[in-house]
Amino acid sequence: MASPIIAVILSFFIPGLGQFYTGQLLKAVALFVLALIFAALSTIVIGIPLYLIVWVYSMYDAYVTAKGE
């Protein structure tokens, strides 16, 4: 059983890593790729809020998924 706290901590450092930890491989790859794209777009101001949204969602989803197992 996955620990919700560990899942959040992993997603805090790398978006999608918490989903990988909880076994959601496709969601993990999707969140990681989105985070990379939005980080690259941070040179344009629009990338920053989009990256933050993906980052926060990644942590929330990892916690909820790990807690629900």
PDB file of N, CA, C, O and CB in Angstrom:
ATOM      1  N   MET A   1       0.847  -1.178   0.000  1.00  0.00           N
ATOM      2  CA  MET A   1       0.000   0.000   0.000  1.00  0.00           C
ATOM      3  C   MET A   1       0.893   1.241   0.000  1.00  0.00           C
ATOM      4  O   MET A   1       1.864   1.321   0.752  1.00  0.00           O
ATOM      5  CB  MET A   1      -0.964  -0.002   1.226  1.00  0.00           C
ATOM      6  N   ALA A   2       0.559   2.181  -0.831  1.00  0.00           N
ATOM      7  CA  ALA A   2       1.359   3.394  -0.980  1.00  0.00           C
ATOM      8  C   ALA A   2       1.043   4.385   0.134  1.00  0.00           C
ATOM      9  O   ALA A   2      -0.109   4.519   0.547  1.00  0.00           O
ATOM     10  CB  ALA A   2       1.113   4.038  -2.352  1.00  0.00           C
ATOM     11  N   SER A   3       2.048   5.064   0.607  1.00  0.00           N
ATOM     12  CA  SER A   3       1.880   6.086   1.628  1.00  0.00           C
ATOM     13  C   SER A   3       1.501   7.415   0.974  1.00  0.00           C
ATOM     14  O   SER A   3       2.207   7.880   0.079  1.00  0.00           O
ATOM     15  CB  SER A   3       3.168   6.237   2.467  1.00  0.00           C
ATOM     16  N   PRO A   4       0.386   8.040   1.413  1.00  0.00           N
ATOM     17  CA  PRO A   4      -0.015   9.326   0.838  1.00  0.00           C
ATOM     18  C   PRO A   4       1.043  10.413   1.028  1.00  0.00           C
ATOM     19  O   PRO A   4       1.243  11.241   0.140  1.00  0.00           O
ATOM     20  CB  PRO A   4      -1.320   9.778   1.456  1.00  0.00           C
ATOM     21  N   ILE A   5       1.711  10.417   2.159  1.00  0.00           N
ATOM     22  CA  ILE A   5       2.727  11.452   2.436  1.00  0.00           C
ATOM     23  C   ILE A   5       3.914  11.297   1.490  1.00  0.00           C
ATOM     24  O   ILE A   5       4.416  12.287   0.956  1.00  0.00           O
ATOM     25  CB  ILE A   5       3.207  11.371   3.913  1.00  0.00           C
ATOM     26  N   ILE A   6       4.360  10.071   1.283  1.00  0.00           N
ATOM     27  CA  ILE A   6       5.483   9.840   0.373  1.00  0.00           C
ATOM     28  C   ILE A   6       5.087  10.227  -1.047  1.00  0.00           C
ATOM     29  O   ILE A   6       5.889  10.807  -1.780  1.00  0.00           O
ATOM     30  CB  ILE A   6       5.938   8.359   0.425  1.00  0.00           C
ATOM     31  N   ALA A   7       3.848   9.909  -1.442  1.00  0.00           N
ATOM     32  CA  ALA A   7       3.371  10.254  -2.784  1.00  0.00           C
ATOM     33  C   ALA A   7       3.388  11.763  -2.996  1.00  0.00           C
ATOM     34  O   ALA A   7       3.792  12.237  -4.058  1.00  0.00           O
ATOM     35  CB  ALA A   7       1.954   9.706  -3.009  1.00  0.00           C
ATOM     36  N   VAL A   8       2.953  12.521  -1.991  1.00  0.00           N
ATOM     37  CA  VAL A   8       2.958  13.989  -2.095  1.00  0.00           C
ATOM     38  C   VAL A   8       4.384  14.519  -2.175  1.00  0.00           C
ATOM     39  O   VAL A   8       4.681  15.395  -2.987  1.00  0.00           O
ATOM     40  CB  VAL A   8       2.227  14.623  -0.891  1.00  0.00           C
ATOM     41  N   ILE A   9       5.247  13.996  -1.348  1.00  0.00           N
ATOM     42  CA  ILE A   9       6.637  14.455  -1.335  1.00  0.00           C
ATOM     43  C   ILE A   9       7.309  14.178  -2.686  1.00  0.00           C
ATOM     44  O   ILE A   9       8.033  15.025  -3.208  1.00  0.00           O
ATOM     45  CB  ILE A   9       7.423  13.767  -0.194  1.00  0.00           C
ATOM     46  N   LEU A  10       7.067  13.002  -3.241  1.00  0.00           N
ATOM     47  CA  LEU A  10       7.651  12.675  -4.541  1.00  0.00           C
ATOM     48  C   LEU A  10       7.142  13.624  -5.624  1.00  0.00           C
ATOM     49  O   LEU A  10       7.917  14.095  -6.456  1.00  0.00           O
ATOM     50  CB  LEU A  10       7.333  11.223  -4.920  1.00  0.00           C
ATOM     51  N   SER A  11       5.833  13.904  -5.609  1.00  0.00           N
ATOM     52  CA  SER A  11       5.271  14.816  -6.606  1.00  0.00           C
ATOM     53  C   SER A  11       5.697  16.255  -6.366  1.00  0.00           C
ATOM     54  O   SER A  11       5.713  17.059  -7.297  1.00  0.00           O
ATOM     55  CB  SER A  11       3.758  14.725  -6.605  1.00  0.00           C
ATOM     56  N   PHE A  12       6.040  16.585  -5.139  1.00  0.00           N
ATOM     57  CA  PHE A  12       6.535  17.925  -4.846  1.00  0.00           C
ATOM     58  C   PHE A  12       7.843  18.170  -5.591  1.00  0.00           C
ATOM     59  O   PHE A  12       8.057  19.243  -6.157  1.00  0.00           O
ATOM     60  CB  PHE A  12       6.733  18.116  -3.325  1.00  0.00           C
ATOM     61  N   PHE A  13       8.707  17.169  -5.585  1.00  0.00           N
ATOM     62  CA  PHE A  13      10.010  17.339  -6.215  1.00  0.00           C
ATOM     63  C   PHE A  13       9.972  17.160  -7.730  1.00  0.00           C
ATOM     64  O   PHE A  13      10.635  17.893  -8.464  1.00  0.00           O
ATOM     65  CB  PHE A  13      10.986  16.368  -5.622  1.00  0.00           C
ATOM     66  N   ILE A  14       9.195  16.185  -8.193  1.00  0.00           N
ATOM     67  CA  ILE A  14       9.076  15.944  -9.631  1.00  0.00           C
ATOM     68  C   ILE A  14       7.614  15.630  -9.934  1.00  0.00           C
ATOM     69  O   ILE A  14       7.113  14.583  -9.525  1.00  0.00           O
ATOM     70  CB  ILE A  14      10.020  14.772 -10.099  1.00  0.00           C
ATOM     71  N   PRO A  15       6.921  16.523 -10.646  1.00  0.00           N
ATOM     72  CA  PRO A  15       5.526  16.253 -10.990  1.00  0.00           C
ATOM     73  C   PRO A  15       5.401  14.927 -11.742  1.00  0.00           C
ATOM     74  O   PRO A  15       6.122  14.674 -12.706  1.00  0.00           O
ATOM     75  CB  PRO A  15       4.948  17.402 -11.837  1.00  0.00           C
ATOM     76  N   GLY A  16       4.475  14.091 -11.282  1.00  0.00           N
ATOM     77  CA  GLY A  16       4.264  12.784 -11.888  1.00  0.00           C
ATOM     78  C   GLY A  16       4.940  11.645 -11.147  1.00  0.00           C
ATOM     79  O   GLY A  16       4.557  10.488 -11.321  1.00  0.00           O
ATOM     80  N   LEU A  17       5.924  11.941 -10.333  1.00  0.00           N
ATOM     81  CA  LEU A  17       6.630  10.881  -9.618  1.00  0.00           C
ATOM     82  C   LEU A  17       5.728  10.219  -8.571  1.00  0.00           C
ATOM     83  O   LEU A  17       5.837   9.017  -8.329  1.00  0.00           O
ATOM     84  CB  LEU A  17       7.890  11.443  -8.949  1.00  0.00           C
ATOM     85  N   GLY A  18       4.855  10.987  -7.962  1.00  0.00           N
ATOM     86  CA  GLY A  18       3.900  10.412  -7.011  1.00  0.00           C
ATOM     87  C   GLY A  18       2.930   9.457  -7.694  1.00  0.00           C
ATOM     88  O   GLY A  18       2.556   8.434  -7.121  1.00  0.00           O
ATOM     89  N   GLN A  19       2.520   9.791  -8.926  1.00  0.00           N
ATOM     90  CA  GLN A  19       1.651   8.902  -9.681  1.00  0.00           C
ATOM     91  C   GLN A  19       2.399   7.624 -10.074  1.00  0.00           C
ATOM     92  O   GLN A  19       1.824   6.536 -10.066  1.00  0.00           O
ATOM     93  CB  GLN A  19       1.113   9.616 -10.933  1.00  0.00           C
ATOM     94  N   PHE A  20       3.658   7.761 -10.410  1.00  0.00           N
ATOM     95  CA  PHE A  20       4.484   6.587 -10.703  1.00  0.00           C
ATOM     96  C   PHE A  20       4.574   5.695  -9.468  1.00  0.00           C
ATOM     97  O   PHE A  20       4.492   4.471  -9.573  1.00  0.00           O
ATOM     98  CB  PHE A  20       5.900   7.013 -11.168  1.00  0.00           C
ATOM     99  N   TYR A  21       4.742   6.305  -8.313  1.00  0.00           N
ATOM    100  CA  TYR A  21       4.829   5.589  -7.039  1.00  0.00           C
ATOM    101  C   TYR A  21       3.535   4.823  -6.741  1.00  0.00           C
ATOM    102  O   TYR A  21       3.570   3.727  -6.181  1.00  0.00           O
ATOM    103  CB  TYR A  21       5.134   6.573  -5.899  1.00  0.00           C
ATOM    104  N   THR A  22       2.388   5.414  -7.121  1.00  0.00           N
ATOM    105  CA  THR A  22       1.111   4.752  -6.849  1.00  0.00           C
ATOM    106  C   THR A  22       0.668   3.829  -7.978  1.00  0.00           C
ATOM    107  O   THR A  22      -0.421   3.257  -7.911  1.00  0.00           O
ATOM    108  CB  THR A  22       0.043   5.785  -6.600  1.00  0.00           C
ATOM    109  N   GLY A  23       1.489   3.674  -9.012  1.00  0.00           N
ATOM    110  CA  GLY A  23       1.203   2.729 -10.066  1.00  0.00           C
ATOM    111  C   GLY A  23       0.441   3.279 -11.257  1.00  0.00           C
ATOM    112  O   GLY A  23       0.005   2.504 -12.108  1.00  0.00           O
ATOM    113  N   GLN A  24       0.269   4.579 -11.345  1.00  0.00           N
ATOM    114  CA  GLN A  24      -0.435   5.197 -12.471  1.00  0.00           C
ATOM    115  C   GLN A  24       0.596   5.668 -13.501  1.00  0.00           C
ATOM    116  O   GLN A  24       0.921   6.854 -13.570  1.00  0.00           O
ATOM    117  CB  GLN A  24      -1.330   6.392 -11.989  1.00  0.00           C
ATOM    118  N   LEU A  25       1.093   4.749 -14.279  1.00  0.00           N
ATOM    119  CA  LEU A  25       2.218   5.034 -15.158  1.00  0.00           C
ATOM    120  C   LEU A  25       1.876   6.022 -16.269  1.00  0.00           C
ATOM    121  O   LEU A  25       2.656   6.938 -16.532  1.00  0.00           O
ATOM    122  CB  LEU A  25       2.720   3.758 -15.760  1.00  0.00           C
ATOM    123  N   LEU A  26       0.733   5.859 -16.926  1.00  0.00           N
ATOM    124  CA  LEU A  26       0.376   6.776 -18.010  1.00  0.00           C
ATOM    125  C   LEU A  26       0.141   8.191 -17.493  1.00  0.00           C
ATOM    126  O   LEU A  26       0.552   9.164 -18.124  1.00  0.00           O
ATOM    127  CB  LEU A  26      -0.870   6.275 -18.738  1.00  0.00           C
ATOM    128  N   LYS A  27      -0.522   8.301 -16.344  1.00  0.00           N
ATOM    129  CA  LYS A  27      -0.765   9.620 -15.763  1.00  0.00           C
ATOM    130  C   LYS A  27       0.557  10.256 -15.333  1.00  0.00           C
ATOM    131  O   LYS A  27       0.734  11.468 -15.453  1.00  0.00           O
ATOM    132  CB  LYS A  27      -1.733   9.516 -14.559  1.00  0.00           C
ATOM    133  N   ALA A  28       1.479   9.441 -14.833  1.00  0.00           N
ATOM    134  CA  ALA A  28       2.783   9.946 -14.417  1.00  0.00           C
ATOM    135  C   ALA A  28       3.542  10.535 -15.606  1.00  0.00           C
ATOM    136  O   ALA A  28       4.106  11.626 -15.516  1.00  0.00           O
ATOM    137  CB  ALA A  28       3.606   8.827 -13.763  1.00  0.00           C
ATOM    138  N   VAL A  29       3.550   9.810 -16.706  1.00  0.00           N
ATOM    139  CA  VAL A  29       4.251  10.294 -17.901  1.00  0.00           C
ATOM    140  C   VAL A  29       3.587  11.564 -18.420  1.00  0.00           C
ATOM    141  O   VAL A  29       4.274  12.516 -18.788  1.00  0.00           O
ATOM    142  CB  VAL A  29       4.271   9.206 -19.007  1.00  0.00           C
ATOM    143  N   ALA A  30       2.257  11.587 -18.451  1.00  0.00           N
ATOM    144  CA  ALA A  30       1.532  12.758 -18.955  1.00  0.00           C
ATOM    145  C   ALA A  30       1.817  13.996 -18.104  1.00  0.00           C
ATOM    146  O   ALA A  30       2.080  15.071 -18.644  1.00  0.00           O
ATOM    147  CB  ALA A  30       0.021  12.478 -18.982  1.00  0.00           C
ATOM    148  N   LEU A  31       1.768  13.855 -16.792  1.00  0.00           N
ATOM    149  CA  LEU A  31       2.035  15.003 -15.923  1.00  0.00           C
ATOM    150  C   LEU A  31       3.481  15.468 -16.038  1.00  0.00           C
ATOM    151  O   LEU A  31       3.752  16.669 -16.021  1.00  0.00           O
ATOM    152  CB  LEU A  31       1.718  14.654 -14.472  1.00  0.00           C
ATOM    153  N   PHE A  32       4.405  14.527 -16.156  1.00  0.00           N
ATOM    154  CA  PHE A  32       5.802  14.897 -16.278  1.00  0.00           C
ATOM    155  C   PHE A  32       6.051  15.643 -17.585  1.00  0.00           C
ATOM    156  O   PHE A  32       6.748  16.657 -17.601  1.00  0.00           O
ATOM    157  CB  PHE A  32       6.690  13.657 -16.195  1.00  0.00           C
ATOM    158  N   VAL A  33       5.483  15.145 -18.678  1.00  0.00           N
ATOM    159  CA  VAL A  33       5.659  15.799 -19.978  1.00  0.00           C
ATOM    160  C   VAL A  33       5.020  17.190 -19.964  1.00  0.00           C
ATOM    161  O   VAL A  33       5.615  18.148 -20.457  1.00  0.00           O
ATOM    162  CB  VAL A  33       5.046  14.936 -21.110  1.00  0.00           C
ATOM    163  N   LEU A  34       3.801  17.308 -19.398  1.00  0.00           N
ATOM    164  CA  LEU A  34       3.164  18.626 -19.295  1.00  0.00           C
ATOM    165  C   LEU A  34       4.022  19.589 -18.477  1.00  0.00           C
ATOM    166  O   LEU A  34       4.173  20.755 -18.842  1.00  0.00           O
ATOM    167  CB  LEU A  34       1.768  18.499 -18.661  1.00  0.00           C
ATOM    168  N   ALA A  35       4.579  19.100 -17.375  1.00  0.00           N
ATOM    169  CA  ALA A  35       5.432  19.944 -16.539  1.00  0.00           C
ATOM    170  C   ALA A  35       6.658  20.419 -17.317  1.00  0.00           C
ATOM    171  O   ALA A  35       7.059  21.577 -17.208  1.00  0.00           O
ATOM    172  CB  ALA A  35       5.867  19.181 -15.277  1.00  0.00           C
ATOM    173  N   LEU A  36       7.249  19.518 -18.102  1.00  0.00           N
ATOM    174  CA  LEU A  36       8.410  19.905 -18.911  1.00  0.00           C
ATOM    175  C   LEU A  36       8.035  20.961 -19.949  1.00  0.00           C
ATOM    176  O   LEU A  36       8.762  21.936 -20.142  1.00  0.00           O
ATOM    177  CB  LEU A  36       9.008  18.674 -19.609  1.00  0.00           C
ATOM    178  N   ILE A  37       6.907  20.763 -20.608  1.00  0.00           N
ATOM    179  CA  ILE A  37       6.465  21.724 -21.624  1.00  0.00           C
ATOM    180  C   ILE A  37       6.203  23.083 -20.992  1.00  0.00           C
ATOM    181  O   ILE A  37       6.652  24.108 -21.507  1.00  0.00           O
ATOM    182  CB  ILE A  37       5.196  21.216 -22.339  1.00  0.00           C
ATOM    183  N   PHE A  38       5.477  23.096 -19.875  1.00  0.00           N
ATOM    184  CA  PHE A  38       5.153  24.372 -19.234  1.00  0.00           C
ATOM    185  C   PHE A  38       6.383  25.028 -18.610  1.00  0.00           C
ATOM    186  O   PHE A  38       6.458  26.255 -18.536  1.00  0.00           O
ATOM    187  CB  PHE A  38       4.086  24.165 -18.168  1.00  0.00           C
ATOM    188  N   ALA A  39       7.340  24.228 -18.164  1.00  0.00           N
ATOM    189  CA  ALA A  39       8.586  24.800 -17.658  1.00  0.00           C
ATOM    190  C   ALA A  39       9.346  25.475 -18.791  1.00  0.00           C
ATOM    191  O   ALA A  39       9.929  26.543 -18.609  1.00  0.00           O
ATOM    192  CB  ALA A  39       9.460  23.713 -16.993  1.00  0.00           C
ATOM    193  N   ALA A  40       9.335  24.843 -19.964  1.00  0.00           N
ATOM    194  CA  ALA A  40       9.986  25.449 -21.121  1.00  0.00           C
ATOM    195  C   ALA A  40       9.273  26.729 -21.535  1.00  0.00           C
ATOM    196  O   ALA A  40       9.910  27.682 -21.983  1.00  0.00           O
ATOM    197  CB  ALA A  40      10.024  24.463 -22.293  1.00  0.00           C
ATOM    198  N   LEU A  41       7.954  26.752 -21.386  1.00  0.00           N
ATOM    199  CA  LEU A  41       7.175  27.944 -21.723  1.00  0.00           C
ATOM    200  C   LEU A  41       7.279  29.044 -20.664  1.00  0.00           C
ATOM    201  O   LEU A  41       6.728  30.131 -20.841  1.00  0.00           O
ATOM    202  CB  LEU A  41       5.726  27.567 -21.915  1.00  0.00           C
ATOM    203  N   SER A  42       7.978  28.766 -19.577  1.00  0.00           N
ATOM    204  CA  SER A  42       8.085  29.780 -18.525  1.00  0.00           C
ATOM    205  C   SER A  42       8.912  30.979 -18.970  1.00  0.00           C
ATOM    206  O   SER A  42       8.908  32.019 -18.313  1.00  0.00           O
ATOM    207  CB  SER A  42       8.697  29.174 -17.274  1.00  0.00           C
ATOM    208  N   THR A  43       9.621  30.831 -20.090  1.00  0.00           N
ATOM    209  CA  THR A  43      10.303  32.002 -20.647  1.00  0.00           C
ATOM    210  C   THR A  43       9.261  33.011 -21.137  1.00  0.00           C
ATOM    211  O   THR A  43       9.504  34.216 -21.192  1.00  0.00           O
ATOM    212  CB  THR A  43      11.260  31.589 -21.808  1.00  0.00           C
ATOM    213  N   ILE A  44       8.097  32.469 -21.491  1.00  0.00           N
ATOM    214  CA  ILE A  44       6.935  33.305 -21.761  1.00  0.00           C
ATOM    215  C   ILE A  44       6.106  33.224 -20.483  1.00  0.00           C
ATOM    216  O   ILE A  44       5.966  32.139 -19.917  1.00  0.00           O
ATOM    217  CB  ILE A  44       6.114  32.828 -23.063  1.00  0.00           C
ATOM    218  N   VAL A  45       5.575  34.298 -20.031  1.00  0.00           N
ATOM    219  CA  VAL A  45       4.920  34.357 -18.718  1.00  0.00           C
ATOM    220  C   VAL A  45       3.811  33.321 -18.554  1.00  0.00           C
ATOM    221  O   VAL A  45       3.567  32.875 -17.432  1.00  0.00           O
ATOM    222  CB  VAL A  45       4.349  35.736 -18.495  1.00  0.00           C
ATOM    223  N   ILE A  46       3.132  32.923 -19.626  1.00  0.00           N
ATOM    224  CA  ILE A  46       2.008  31.987 -19.516  1.00  0.00           C
ATOM    225  C   ILE A  46       2.432  30.618 -18.985  1.00  0.00           C
ATOM    226  O   ILE A  46       1.607  29.910 -18.408  1.00  0.00           O
ATOM    227  CB  ILE A  46       1.342  31.820 -20.868  1.00  0.00           C
ATOM    228  N   GLY A  47       3.667  30.236 -19.160  1.00  0.00           N
ATOM    229  CA  GLY A  47       4.125  28.924 -18.704  1.00  0.00           C
ATOM    230  C   GLY A  47       4.166  28.783 -17.201  1.00  0.00           C
ATOM    231  O   GLY A  47       3.988  27.681 -16.684  1.00  0.00           O
ATOM    232  N   ILE A  48       4.395  29.858 -16.495  1.00  0.00           N
ATOM    233  CA  ILE A  48       4.531  29.790 -15.034  1.00  0.00           C
ATOM    234  C   ILE A  48       3.237  29.348 -14.358  1.00  0.00           C
ATOM    235  O   ILE A  48       3.265  28.379 -13.600  1.00  0.00           O
ATOM    236  CB  ILE A  48       4.957  31.146 -14.484  1.00  0.00           C
ATOM    237  N   PRO A  49       2.086  30.020 -14.599  1.00  0.00           N
ATOM    238  CA  PRO A  49       0.870  29.557 -13.924  1.00  0.00           C
ATOM    239  C   PRO A  49       0.433  28.160 -14.376  1.00  0.00           C
ATOM    240  O   PRO A  49      -0.112  27.396 -13.580  1.00  0.00           O
ATOM    241  CB  PRO A  49      -0.255  30.541 -14.169  1.00  0.00           C
ATOM    242  N   LEU A  50       0.667  27.825 -15.636  1.00  0.00           N
ATOM    243  CA  LEU A  50       0.305  26.492 -16.106  1.00  0.00           C
ATOM    244  C   LEU A  50       1.157  25.422 -15.429  1.00  0.00           C
ATOM    245  O   LEU A  50       0.650  24.360 -15.067  1.00  0.00           O
ATOM    246  CB  LEU A  50       0.456  26.403 -17.626  1.00  0.00           C
ATOM    247  N   TYR A  51       2.437  25.695 -15.260  1.00  0.00           N
ATOM    248  CA  TYR A  51       3.315  24.757 -14.547  1.00  0.00           C
ATOM    249  C   TYR A  51       2.855  24.590 -13.103  1.00  0.00           C
ATOM    250  O   TYR A  51       2.822  23.474 -12.585  1.00  0.00           O
ATOM    251  CB  TYR A  51       4.781  25.245 -14.585  1.00  0.00           C
ATOM    252  N   LEU A  52       2.501  25.697 -12.455  1.00  0.00           N
ATOM    253  CA  LEU A  52       2.044  25.624 -11.064  1.00  0.00           C
ATOM    254  C   LEU A  52       0.769  24.798 -10.936  1.00  0.00           C
ATOM    255  O   LEU A  52       0.599  24.053  -9.971  1.00  0.00           O
ATOM    256  CB  LEU A  52       1.810  27.030 -10.508  1.00  0.00           C
ATOM    257  N   ILE A  53      -0.122  24.933 -11.911  1.00  0.00           N
ATOM    258  CA  ILE A  53      -1.359  24.146 -11.882  1.00  0.00           C
ATOM    259  C   ILE A  53      -1.044  22.649 -11.985  1.00  0.00           C
ATOM    260  O   ILE A  53      -1.593  21.846 -11.230  1.00  0.00           O
ATOM    261  CB  ILE A  53      -2.304  24.578 -13.034  1.00  0.00           C
ATOM    262  N   VAL A  54      -0.169  22.280 -12.909  1.00  0.00           N
ATOM    263  CA  VAL A  54       0.209  20.870 -13.068  1.00  0.00           C
ATOM    264  C   VAL A  54       0.912  20.371 -11.810  1.00  0.00           C
ATOM    265  O   VAL A  54       0.668  19.248 -11.369  1.00  0.00           O
ATOM    266  CB  VAL A  54       1.122  20.682 -14.306  1.00  0.00           C
ATOM    267  N   TRP A  55       1.765  21.177 -11.242  1.00  0.00           N
ATOM    268  CA  TRP A  55       2.527  20.797 -10.043  1.00  0.00           C
ATOM    269  C   TRP A  55       1.597  20.539  -8.856  1.00  0.00           C
ATOM    270  O   TRP A  55       1.722  19.517  -8.180  1.00  0.00           O
ATOM    271  CB  TRP A  55       3.546  21.898  -9.683  1.00  0.00           C
ATOM    272  N   VAL A  56       0.672  21.455  -8.604  1.00  0.00           N
ATOM    273  CA  VAL A  56      -0.252  21.314  -7.478  1.00  0.00           C
ATOM    274  C   VAL A  56      -1.204  20.137  -7.720  1.00  0.00           C
ATOM    275  O   VAL A  56      -1.479  19.364  -6.803  1.00  0.00           O
ATOM    276  CB  VAL A  56      -1.054  22.624  -7.262  1.00  0.00           C
ATOM    277  N   TYR A  57      -1.704  20.002  -8.946  1.00  0.00           N
ATOM    278  CA  TYR A  57      -2.588  18.877  -9.246  1.00  0.00           C
ATOM    279  C   TYR A  57      -1.857  17.548  -9.054  1.00  0.00           C
ATOM    280  O   TYR A  57      -2.442  16.591  -8.547  1.00  0.00           O
ATOM    281  CB  TYR A  57      -3.127  18.985 -10.682  1.00  0.00           C
ATOM    282  N   SER A  58      -0.613  17.481  -9.445  1.00  0.00           N
ATOM    283  CA  SER A  58       0.165  16.264  -9.298  1.00  0.00           C
ATOM    284  C   SER A  58       0.265  15.853  -7.830  1.00  0.00           C
ATOM    285  O   SER A  58       0.105  14.679  -7.498  1.00  0.00           O
ATOM    286  CB  SER A  58       1.558  16.450  -9.893  1.00  0.00           C
ATOM    287  N   MET A  59       0.527  16.810  -6.964  1.00  0.00           N
ATOM    288  CA  MET A  59       0.617  16.510  -5.529  1.00  0.00           C
ATOM    289  C   MET A  59      -0.741  16.065  -4.984  1.00  0.00           C
ATOM    290  O   MET A  59      -0.829  15.078  -4.254  1.00  0.00           O
ATOM    291  CB  MET A  59       1.126  17.743  -4.748  1.00  0.00           C
ATOM    292  N   TYR A  60      -1.798  16.797  -5.342  1.00  0.00           N
ATOM    293  CA  TYR A  60      -3.140  16.463  -4.857  1.00  0.00           C
ATOM    294  C   TYR A  60      -3.563  15.074  -5.325  1.00  0.00           C
ATOM    295  O   TYR A  60      -4.041  14.266  -4.529  1.00  0.00           O
ATOM    296  CB  TYR A  60      -4.157  17.511  -5.332  1.00  0.00           C
ATOM    297  N   ASP A  61      -3.389  14.801  -6.602  1.00  0.00           N
ATOM    298  CA  ASP A  61      -3.803  13.515  -7.159  1.00  0.00           C
ATOM    299  C   ASP A  61      -3.005  12.363  -6.555  1.00  0.00           C
ATOM    300  O   ASP A  61      -3.565  11.305  -6.269  1.00  0.00           O
ATOM    301  CB  ASP A  61      -3.643  13.521  -8.679  1.00  0.00           C
ATOM    302  N   ALA A  62      -1.722  12.558  -6.363  1.00  0.00           N
ATOM    303  CA  ALA A  62      -0.891  11.505  -5.756  1.00  0.00           C
ATOM    304  C   ALA A  62      -1.373  11.193  -4.344  1.00  0.00           C
ATOM    305  O   ALA A  62      -1.434  10.027  -3.954  1.00  0.00           O
ATOM    306  CB  ALA A  62       0.597  11.929  -5.728  1.00  0.00           C
ATOM    307  N   TYR A  63      -1.712  12.215  -3.583  1.00  0.00           N
ATOM    308  CA  TYR A  63      -2.189  12.027  -2.210  1.00  0.00           C
ATOM    309  C   TYR A  63      -3.521  11.286  -2.197  1.00  0.00           C
ATOM    310  O   TYR A  63      -3.688  10.310  -1.467  1.00  0.00           O
ATOM    311  CB  TYR A  63      -2.331  13.382  -1.497  1.00  0.00           C
ATOM    312  N   VAL A  64      -4.463  11.753  -3.006  1.00  0.00           N
ATOM    313  CA  VAL A  64      -5.793  11.156  -3.036  1.00  0.00           C
ATOM    314  C   VAL A  64      -5.728   9.696  -3.504  1.00  0.00           C
ATOM    315  O   VAL A  64      -6.400   8.830  -2.944  1.00  0.00           O
ATOM    316  CB  VAL A  64      -6.722  11.970  -3.953  1.00  0.00           C
ATOM    317  N   THR A  65      -4.926   9.434  -4.521  1.00  0.00           N
ATOM    318  CA  THR A  65      -4.804   8.075  -5.031  1.00  0.00           C
ATOM    319  C   THR A  65      -4.174   7.143  -3.995  1.00  0.00           C
ATOM    320  O   THR A  65      -4.651   6.027  -3.792  1.00  0.00           O
ATOM    321  CB  THR A  65      -3.979   8.068  -6.314  1.00  0.00           C
ATOM    322  N   ALA A  66      -3.118   7.594  -3.351  1.00  0.00           N
ATOM    323  CA  ALA A  66      -2.445   6.763  -2.351  1.00  0.00           C
ATOM    324  C   ALA A  66      -3.356   6.532  -1.144  1.00  0.00           C
ATOM    325  O   ALA A  66      -3.350   5.448  -0.561  1.00  0.00           O
ATOM    326  CB  ALA A  66      -1.121   7.421  -1.903  1.00  0.00           C
ATOM    327  N   LYS A  67      -4.127   7.532  -0.774  1.00  0.00           N
ATOM    328  CA  LYS A  67      -5.014   7.399   0.381  1.00  0.00           C
ATOM    329  C   LYS A  67      -6.177   6.457   0.068  1.00  0.00           C
ATOM    330  O   LYS A  67      -6.680   5.767   0.956  1.00  0.00           O
ATOM    331  CB  LYS A  67      -5.547   8.777   0.809  1.00  0.00           C
ATOM    332  N   GLY A  68      -6.602   6.431  -1.198  1.00  0.00           N
ATOM    333  CA  GLY A  68      -7.722   5.595  -1.586  1.00  0.00           C
ATOM    334  C   GLY A  68      -7.404   4.119  -1.753  1.00  0.00           C
ATOM    335  O   GLY A  68      -8.313   3.295  -1.850  1.00  0.00           O
ATOM    336  N   GLU A  69      -6.143   3.785  -1.786  1.00  0.00           N
ATOM    337  CA  GLU A  69      -5.755   2.371  -1.978  1.00  0.00           C
ATOM    338  C   GLU A  69      -5.969   1.561  -0.734  1.00  0.00           C
ATOM    339  O   GLU A  69      -5.696   0.361  -0.724  1.00  0.00           O
ATOM    340  CB  GLU A  69      -4.303   2.264  -2.399  1.00  0.00           C
TER     341      GLU A  69
END
